[in-house]
Amino acid sequence: MSLSFPNVGIQNMSMRLRRVVAVAESPFTLDTQVYTHQGARWEAEVSLPPLSHAEARSVEAFIVGLIGREGTFTFGNPLHTSTLSDNTVSSAAIRAESFTLGSGTAAVAAGTYFELNDYLYLVTQDKAAGATTLNFQPPLRVAVTSSQAVKYNLPKSLWRMTSNDIGWSINEASIYGFTFACVEAL
């Protein structure tokens, strides 16, 4: 069972998409060969705003309740808001990098985040209004076998902590500070 991230806001967040790509370079000709493997996941470092003792209690309970790297949680960037209406994708294979949306869809700008099957994706090419193909990264985590909702507003993914040792700071004014690193739970 995954936990929901406490509603306390975010002060800072660093996010990246990590890929598994190897490059071999000839020491004689400097020619290169690129090997793109299937691995790709979101990674993040998150700092919460200063919290009072009363506000921090839910975060402490959340962090301890994860039991280190065992537990998972749903989380997304609170700034990824959108007025786009959700649509559906009828089917797509695992590791697909595009799929067909239902007809009559609105334009979707490159750089728009969306959620599908509890995973976070980023649109990589503008999609015109009425067009139905949506290109995105990372590749699909799971196959879509029936009409599934594509959620644009406040999309989330499934995450886990990167360490079993998670702590926080408390100062003399009883202000709590939380910073942690997490990775997408695949």
SVG drawing of the C-alpha trace seen along z (x, -y; Angstrom):
<svg xmlns="http://www.w3.org/2000/svg" viewBox="-14 -30 59 35">
<polyline fill="none" stroke="black" stroke-width="0.4" points="0.0,0.0 1.4,-3.4 1.1,-6.5 0.0,-9.9 2.5,-12.7 1.4,-15.2 -0.1,-18.5 2.6,-20.8 4.0,-22.4 7.5,-22.3 10.2,-24.9 12.8,-23.5 12.8,-20.5 15.5,-19.2 14.2,-16.7 15.8,-14.7 15.2,-11.9 17.9,-9.3 18.6,-7.0 20.8,-4.0 22.9,-4.8 26.4,-3.5 28.8,-5.0 31.9,-3.1 34.6,-5.2 37.4,-3.8 40.8,-5.0 42.1,-5.0 39.4,-6.6 37.3,-8.2 34.2,-6.7 31.5,-6.0 28.8,-3.4 25.8,-4.2 23.9,-1.5 20.5,-2.7 19.1,-0.4 15.6,-0.3 16.2,-1.9 14.8,-5.3 13.4,-6.8 12.6,-10.1 14.8,-11.1 14.3,-14.1 15.6,-15.9 12.9,-17.7 13.1,-20.3 10.0,-21.2 9.3,-24.7 10.1,-25.4 7.3,-23.7 6.0,-24.2 5.8,-21.2 2.1,-20.8 2.7,-20.9 5.7,-18.6 3.8,-15.8 2.2,-14.6 5.5,-14.6 7.3,-12.7 4.5,-10.1 4.7,-9.9 8.5,-9.4 8.6,-6.8 5.5,-5.1 7.4,-4.4 9.8,-2.0 12.8,-3.2 12.9,-2.1 10.2,0.5 7.2,-1.8 6.1,-3.8 4.2,-7.1 2.4,-9.2 4.0,-12.5 4.1,-15.2 5.3,-18.7 2.5,-21.0 3.4,-23.6 2.4,-21.2 -1.1,-22.5 -3.0,-22.4 -6.5,-23.4 -6.4,-20.6 -9.2,-18.1 -8.3,-14.5 -8.6,-12.2 -8.2,-8.5 -5.7,-6.3 -7.3,-3.1 -4.2,-0.9 -0.4,-1.0 2.5,1.4 4.9,1.3 7.9,-0.9 5.9,-2.8 7.0,-6.5 3.7,-7.6 0.1,-6.6 -3.2,-7.6 -5.7,-9.7 -9.4,-9.8 -10.8,-12.0 -11.5,-15.7 -8.6,-16.4 -7.2,-19.8 -3.7,-21.0 -1.0,-19.8 2.2,-21.8 5.7,-20.1 6.8,-20.2 3.4,-19.3 3.4,-16.6 0.8,-13.9 -0.1,-10.9 -1.1,-7.5 -1.4,-4.4 0.3,-6.1 3.4,-7.1 4.6,-10.5 5.4,-11.4 6.5,-14.5 5.2,-15.5 8.2,-15.9 6.5,-17.4 3.6,-19.8 0.3,-18.1 -2.1,-20.2 -5.8,-20.5 -7.6,-17.6 -4.5,-15.5 -4.5,-12.3 -0.8,-11.2 0.9,-12.2 4.8,-11.8 6.3,-11.5 9.1,-10.3 10.0,-8.2 8.7,-5.1 5.5,-3.6 6.0,-1.6 3.1,0.8 1.0,1.7 -2.3,0.0 -4.9,2.6 -8.2,0.7 -9.3,-2.9 -7.2,-4.5 -7.3,-8.1 -4.5,-10.5 -4.5,-13.1 -2.9,-16.5 -3.6,-18.5 -1.3,-17.8 0.1,-14.5 1.8,-12.2 4.0,-9.2 4.8,-6.4 8.1,-7.1 10.3,-5.5 13.0,-7.0 16.7,-6.5 17.8,-5.7 16.6,-3.7 18.0,-6.5 15.7,-9.5 15.9,-12.3 15.0,-15.9 16.3,-19.0 14.7,-20.9 15.9,-24.3 15.5,-26.1 12.3,-27.8 10.7,-24.4 10.9,-24.9 11.4,-21.6 13.3,-21.2 12.9,-18.2 15.1,-17.3 15.0,-14.0 15.9,-12.2 13.5,-9.9 13.3,-7.8 10.4,-6.6 9.3,-3.2 9.3,-0.9"/>
</svg>
